[in-house]
């Protein structure tokens, strides 16, 4: 059986698809006609060749998680301020 040859561009795009699409790796491999072990190897090479994130640099998922927590806190603070404003508005009218 003849071994398939894939271009470097195809490999890079496939790895990008796995890392960003949210789809299962096995599903992508099957759709593109790539063996699971081949795709695993491409991912391993891609991950090892990427520079490690610098200290203090957060990943997109970490940033999203942090921003969602911050958003929740800000909403709570806003709601408290709305209630306080309504309370003091009633007090000054009375």
Residue pairs with C-beta under 8 A, 6 or more apart in sequence:
4 33
6 14
6 34
11 42
12 46
14 28
14 32
14 34
14 39
14 42
15 42
15 43
15 46
17 23
17 28
18 25
18 28
18 39
18 43
19 43
19 46
21 28
25 36
25 39
25 40
25 43
26 36
28 34
28 39
29 35
29 36
29 38
29 39
53 59
58 66
